[in-house]
Structures are given as structure tokens and as C-alpha cells.
Amino acid sequence: MSLMSILLDAAVVETAVEPTEIRMSLWEMTVNGGWIMLVLGIFSLIAVYIFIERFITINRAAKSDDSFMEAIRNSMKQGDLAGAKELCKHTDSPLSRMIEKGISRIGKPLSDIQTAVENVGNLEVSSLEKGVALLSMIAGAGPMLGFLGTVIGMIRAFYQMSMAGNNLEIATLSGGIYQAMVTTVGGLIVGIIAFIFYNILVSQIDKVVNMLESKSIEFMDVLNEPAK
């Protein structure tokens, strides 16, 4: 047998025993992770929905229209309270509802007007925070669910190990360990994403609060201007 034929036979054998790369899709990983992955999937959908819906709503509320306050100032200087109220009714924003409440209380002590304005502002901020607490809960519960899946998977692996006796094989343990690892990763991913979403929304709400506070002060200054 020639040297060339020996080398060719060795190459054929090496090719035959070369391991085949195993690929698994994200969907297959999720399905094989068990029922906890289904719960984490639902959590992730809820988190994305809350974030998108609240982000759009809060950004709309955070828009500060200087022309609106200027129009309110001019109407009040001219004594046209009805016109100022009408302008507030036709402007759909937390600021307009807050100013409308203040205008409706004109004639009462300034402390009462300020209290009424602040109460409406607090109610508007509370409405903007709708669903944000649920997002915070998902951020905390996601990793905990993943850890629960880890414990369940390890219990399953050790149970299969005890039942296998002397016939223990790696395939016997792989199912439980696989579930443990997949649920851990899934829980961390959901928790991290929800945590980031939560903090983004909280920072946007803080901007709205600061804007409403500054505009309420500006409104009270308008009420004090005739007395100067």
C-alpha cells in the first residue's frame, strides 16, 4: 500500500468521526425550558407593552408649550377668565387640567388655590405612573422565577440520578441541568430588561413632575401680578 493511499484513508476516517455541530433555535431553548419559560415570556410581553404605552403617554405629557402659558397670562391680565378656562378645556394635557382647576378657584385665598393646583398635579402624576409598579414587580420577579426554575431543574437532575443507580449516563442528567441553566438565563434577561424600562419611565415621570411644579409656580406668579 502506498503512502498516498494511507494518507487518504486517514483523512476519510478523520472526516467520518468529526463531530457534527448542534444548533438550537431560541424557540427550542424556550420550549425545552419548561413552564417557567412560558411565564417569563408572558412577563416580557407585559413589560414591553407597559414600556411602549407609558413612554408615549409620558412623553406627550412632558411637552411644555410656552405659548399656552402665555395665552393664559394674557387672558387673566385682561380679566377674561372664561376665555382662559376655555383654552384649558381645549388643551388635552396634565398642565391644562391643573391650570383649569386653579382658575376655577380664583376668588378664594391663594393658599387654597395652590393646594387645589397641587392636588390636581398629584393626580395627574399618579395617572402617569399607572403600570409602572407592575414593571417594577416584573423586574424583581423575573430573576426569582429563573432561580425557581434552576432549583426545579437541579431537583429533577438529582432525582433522575438516584433512580438510575449504576446505569447513570450523562443523558440522564442533561435534561434537568439544561432546564436549570435556561430558566436562569431567561429570568435574568427578563429582569434586566424590565429594570431598565422601569428606570427610564421613572426618569421621564420626574421630568413631568419638575415641569408641572415650575408651571404651577408660574401660574401663582400670574395671580400675584395684579397686586403688584
Secondary structure, DSSP 8 states (H G I E B T S, - for coil): --HHHHHHHHHHHHHHHS-------HHHHHHHT-HHHHHHHHHHHHHHHHHHHHHHHHHHHH---HHHHHHHHHHHHTT-HHHHHHHHHTS-SHHHHHHHHHHHTTTS-HHHHHHHHHHHHHHHHHHHTTTHHHHHHHHHHHHHHHHHHHHHHHHHHHHHHHHHGGG--HHHHHHHHHHHHHHHHHHHHHHHHHHHHHHHHHHHHHHHHHHHHHHHHHHHHHHHGGG-
